[in-house]
Amino acid sequence: MNSNNRSVPAPTPAPATPTAAAAAHFLFTPYVLLSSLKKKKNC
């Protein structure tokens, strides 16, 4: 029962982690590009 309960939460964060990482990457990359463009315009 303990091993079965341990196996249930394990697969839940596994697929969620790459999805969250991909979402953060797609949101973070344009933000970095925009900030770098703004810095170039200021300089």
Beta strands, then each sheet from edge to edge (+ up, - down):
end
